[in-house]
Amino acid sequence: MVKERARILVVGGGYVGMYTALRLQRKLKRELGRGEAEITVVTPDPYMTYQPFLPEAAAGAISPRHVVVPLRRVLDRCRVVIGEATAVDHARRTATVTTLATGEEGTGGRVLAYDHLVLAPGSVSRALPIPGLAEHAIGFKTVEEAIGLRNHVLEQMDIASSTRDPALRDAALTFVFVGGGYAGVEALGELEDMARYATRYYHNLRPEDMRWVLVEATGRILPEVGEELGRYTVTELRRRNIDVRLETRLDSCADRVAALSDGSRFPTRTVVWTAGVKPHPVLAATDLPRNERGRLRCTPELAVEGTTHAWAAGDAAAVPDVTAREDGAECAPNAQHALRQARTLGDNIVHSLRGEPLRTYSHAYAGSVASLGLHKGVAHVYGRKLKGYPAWFMHRTYHLSRVPTFNRKARVAAEWTLAGLFKREIVSLGSLEHPRAEFELAAGGKPSHDPPHNPKGSS
């Protein structure tokens, strides 16, 4: 039994937000039924994105709707509010939230009162003040960006196939990825694999005509899998004619020309930015303690330091790693920790409500897996190193076991099975990004979001 009625506010609907709310609604099932507790989840999207599947969604191996989990279906005992938390006053136990309705009404943000707060807004792309980056680059954190990038790559191949301008053709077939972490390497590997396959359906394009460039500021890629497998990955990518530039930075992409710190310059119509993340801006709009990197200072029990009834985990939290040998080590902000922290966090909130002792979060890092395209990958799990097909198979098996709900597991497994029996889909649906463009032209207007020369929304 809980000691008193509890209003629990969960800010964020990602890994930590969804799994914490899911844990709470299971543990507090009777209390929710009796009205002794209520759980509110504030999230900008009505779904949770399983980000490890974004590269495969971009390559067309998985349908976009199977990469996301609908929160209203999964969190059927919670109140899901689609909106953004813009400020938190924990001293007063209130959060200011803007929703689609508040924008239409023009009334400003709504104030939600709570008793317990879970801050799990995740992270945002860490963009640098590089000329042309905001105008021309695309990120790779959301399913919309993944599908937009797929459409864009196929569209560039269409442009290259139909143009008579050699300079335009070269720019269209040059793809630059900045960042050698999971997101950049996996997205590059899957999309290069897809584009290589797609060239067989273009009468005047060959795989050798395309130029794929990976730019990494440090001296290694995929540091999570270890130095040996990182070197193997570089070798494997270069064997596929991918230009890997280590210890190199992107200095500019203005005027659709990529200028690198090593002096290289080449026209390109595609710059994908995956060079790191930073804490969500809402953390700066709270009265909770943060560290020098902007993450919330947390205890090993996942409570925010120096406060009561405030909790955090995932990318937003600096959680001490009690399994590390060195003092002051923190848990890495990755999905592996986020999933496990969410369970401990949900349990500890329940323990707190019932006056029971809290659990310490402790999890030794199991390892990492990464896909480099169809049937290619690297893995470093429990000290064992795998390459090629075994690593790729482990990557798929692991993430299939981790994707939420049996519904999604079954659908993803079915799509993989069908993909093994039939050919890849290489259709670009770029017009979906601006569905009113065609009608606006037909009605005598001008598309509001598209370049005048292309009503379908190509960039």
N, C-alpha and C positions, 0 to 999 in steps of 0.2 A: 504494500500500500504506500502511496506517496503521502508525504506529510501535509502538503497543501496543494491547491490547484495550481498547475504549472502551465504557463504559456511559453512555448519554445519557438524561437524564431531562428530559422536556418537561412543564412544569406549565401546563395549559390546553389546551382543545381547540377554541378559537375560530379566527379568521382566522390569527393568527400560529402558534398551536400546531399546527393541522392542516397548514397549508402548509409549515411548517418540517419537521415529521415526514415529510410527503410528499416534500419535496426530499431529505431525508436518506436515506430508504429507496430513492430512485432512485440517488443518488450513491454510496451504500454498498452497493449490491446484492450485489456479490461478497463484501464483508467480512461482511455479515449472513449470507450463505449459508455462509461458513466459520467462523462463530462468533467472528469477531474484533471484532464490534461488536453491540450490542443497543440498541434504542430503546424506552423506556417512556414512554407518554403517560398522565398523570393528569388526568382531567377529570370534572366532576360529572355530565355528561350524555353518553350514548353517541353523540352527534351534534353536528355543527357547524351553527349557525343562520346562514343568510344574511340578516342583519338588514334590508338594503334592501328585501326582499320582505315584511317583516312588515305594512306598511300594506295591501298588496294581499291578503295572507292574511286580515287582519281584515275586509276588505271582501268576501271571498268570491271574489275573482278568481283566486286560486291556492289549491290544496289545501294544508293545513298540512304534510302529509308531504313535499311537494315543496319546502318552504322549508328543510328540514334535510337534511344529508348524513350518512349513517351512517358513523361513524369506523372501525368494525371492517372494513367492506367496503373503504373507501378505503385504510386503513393496514393492509393485510393482512400486512405484514412487521414490524409493530410490536406491542408488547404494550400493550394498552389497559386501563387500570385505572380503573374508575368510582369516583371518590371525590374527596375534597377534601384538598389539601395545607394543613396547619394551621401548619406551622413548617418553616423551612429553616436548617440549620446548615452554611453553606458551608465554614467552617473545617474541619469534619470530613467534608464531602461527604456529608451525610445530609439526608433530608427526611422529616418525619412526615406520614403520610397516613391519613385515616379513610375507610373504605368502608362499604357496606351490611353487609358481613359483620362488620366490627369492631363495628358497632353492635349486631348481633344477639348476637355472642359476648360483648360486654361486656369486651373485652380492651384497649380503648384503641387508639390509633393504631399503625399499622405503620411501621417505620423502613425506608426505601429508601435504599440506598447508590448513589452515582453517581460518575462521573468528570467529566462535563460537564453543566451545568445550563442549561436554557432556561426562563426565567420569562416566561410569557405568559398570566397569568390573566385579563387584560382588566380591565374596570371594573364597578362596581356603581352603582346609582342614588344620586345625591347628594340625600338627603332632608333637609329642614330641620325643626327642632322647631316645626312649625306645629300648633296644636290641631286634632285630628280627622284629620290627614293619614294617620297609620298605620292608623286604624280604617276609613276610608272610601275612600281613593284607591287607584288601580291604576297600576302602571308600564307601560312599553311597551318592554321590552328582550328579552323572550323570546317564543317562539311560543305558550307557554301563556297569557301575558298578552294577546297579540294575539287569540287565539281566545276567551279569556274575555271580553275587551272587546266583541267582536262579539256574542257571546251576550247579554251584559249590555245592549247598546244595543237589540237587538231585543226583549229582555224588557221593557225600559222602555216601548217602544212598545206592547207587549201590555197592560201595566198601564194606560197612559194611555188605551188604547182601551176598556178594560172598567170603569174606575172611574167613580163618580159624584161623587167629591170633586174640586172644581176645584183645590185646593191640591196634592193628590197628583198630579193630571194635569200641572200646571205643573212640579213638581219632577221628575217622570219624564221630561219632554221638554226638560229643561235639561241641557246637556252642557258641562262646563268642562274645557278643556285648558290646562295650565300649562307654558309653555316654548315659545319660538318658533324652536327649531332644527329640524333635519331631522325628528326623530322626531315632535315635536308637530305641525308643520305638515302633514306627509304623512299622519299618522294621522288628523288632523282632516279633511283634504280628502277622503280615501278614505271614511271612515265617514259624513261628511255626505252624500257622493254616494250611498252605499249606502242610508242612511236615507231620503233624498229619494225614491229609486226605490221603496223599500218602502212608502211611504205610499199608493201607488196601490192596494194590496191591503187597506187598512184603510178601512172605510166612514166612519169619523168622524175621521180624521186627515188633515191637510194639511201640506205642507212648511212653511207659514208658522206652524204651531202649535209648531214646534220652535225652541229657542233654543240656538245654538252660540256659545260664548265662548272666545276665545283670549287668555290672559293672559301678557304678556311684560314682564319687569322692565326691559329696556333700551328704547331708542328705535327699534329696528328688528328685523325678523325675517329669518331665513335670511341671516346675514351672509356666508356662504360664497359666495353667488351675486352679491354686490355690492349697493351701495346702491340703484342704479336698479331692479334686478330685485326687490329687497326691497320697495321702494315699490309696484311693480307687483303683487306678491303680496298686499300689504295691500289694494290697490284691488280685486283680483280676488276676494278672500275677502269683502270687504264687499259687493261686488256680489251675492254669493250669500247675503246677509243673515246673514253671520257677524260677530259682534261682536268686533272686534279691539281689545284694550286694551293699548296700549303704555305703557311707564314705569309699570307697575302690578304690584303683588305680591299674592299670595294670603296674607292674614293669618290666616285660619281657615277650616276647613270642618267645625267641630264641629256636632253635631246636624243634619248634612246641610244646613247653610246656608253658602254661600260668601260670605265677607266679604273684600272687596278693599281695597287701600290707598287707592283713590280714594273710599272711602265707600260703594260699592255693596254691597248685600246681597241675595242671592236664594237660595231653596231649590233644591237640586239633589241628585239621587241618583247623579250621575256626575262624578267628579273624576279626570282622567287626568294623572299627574305625569311630565313629561318634561324637567324643568328641570335638566339637567346630570348629569354622572357624576363619580365619584371613583375613585382607584385601588383595586384589590382589597385587602381587609384582610390577606391573607397577606403582602403586601410589608412590613407593619409587624412581622411575625413572622420576619424574616430578619436576618442580620448583614451585609447588603449596603447600600451607601451610597444614600441617597435625597435628593431635592431638597426644597425648601420645600413643594411640592405633593404630596409623598408618592410621586413616581415615581422609579424607579431611575435613577441617573446613568449615562449610557452614553457610549461613545466613538463616533465616526463609523463604526467597524467593527462596532457593535452589541454590543461587549463591555461588561460592567459595569465602571465605572471602578475602578482600584485593585485589581482581582482578576484571577485567572486561571481559565479554564474556566467562567466564568459569563457568560451571554448574556441579552439581553432585547430586546423590540421591542413595537410596538403601544401600547395604552393604558397599559401598565405602565411604559414606558420614556420617559425624557427624552433623545431622540436629537438631537444637533446637526444643524441644517439647513445643510449646506455650500453650498447654492444661494442662500441668503438674502443680501441686501445688508447687513443690519445684523448686528453682532456679537451672539453669544449667542442667536440665534434657534433655536427647536426645531421639529422636525417636528410638525405637528398630529396629535392622536390620532384619526385617521379611518381608514376602511377602505382608502382609496386608498394611504396610506402603509403600512398594516399588510400588505397583500398583497405589496407590493414589498419591504418590509423582510424578510419571511419568506424570500424567495428568497435575498437577500444573506446573511441569517443562516445558512440551511442551508449555503450555499456556504462561508461563513467557518469554520464548524465543521469541515467536511471539509478545508479548507485547513489549519486548525490541527492536525488529526489527522495530516496528511501532511507537516507542516513547511513549508508553502508560504505565500507572502505573503497577507495578508488584503486584501479589497476594502473600499473606502469606500462607504457607502450615500449615493447622490446621486440625487435625483429632484425635478425641478421640478414644482410643482403644475399639473396639467393643467386643472383646472376642476371645476365641480360641476353636478349635475343634480338636480332635485327634481320629484316628481309632486304635483299638487294635486287629484287625482281623475281620473276617466275622461276621456281626451282633453285634459287640462289639465296644464300644467307650466311650469317655468322652467329655463333652462340657461345657464351661462356657461362655455364650453369654448374654450380656446386663444384667448381674447380675443373670441370671438363670442358674442353674446347672442341667445337664442331664447326665444320665448314661445308659450303655447298648445299646439296639436297638434304642431308640429315638436319642441318641447322634450319633450313627453310621449313622443313616438316615440323620441327620442334616449335618454331615461331608460330605456325598456324595452330598447332595443337594447344599450345599454351594460351594463346589469345582466344581461341574458341572456348576454352574452359573458363575464361575470365569474363567474357562478354555477358552482361546481365540478362537474365530471364531465359527460360527454356525456349520461348518463342523465337528470340533472336538467334540462339544457338542453332536451332533447327533450320531457320531460314538461311543463315550464312553457310551452314554445312551443305544445304541443298544447292545453293548457288555455286559453291566450289565444285560440287559433283557435276553439275550441268556444264560448268566452264571446262571441265576435263573432257566432256563429250562433244562439245560444239566449239565453233570458232569464236574469237573475241569480237565484241561489239566495238566498232570504231566510228560511231556516230557522234557528231558534235551538236549539242542542243543549246548553243549560245543564245538563241532567241528567247529562251526561258528566263534569262536574266532581265529582260526588258519586254514583258509580254504585251504591253500596250503600244509598242513602237509601230507595228504594222497597221493597227487601227488608226493611230494618230495620223500616219501618212495618208491612209485612205480617206480620212475625214478632212483632209486639207491642212492639217496642222504640221507641227515640226516636233519630232521626238525630243522630249525634254532632257533625257539623260544620255543620249547617244550622239556621236559625231555625225554631222550632216551627211557625210559620204557613205555611212553604213547604218541603215536602220536596224540591223540585227544586233548591234551592240558590240562589235569587235573592238579590241583595243590596240 
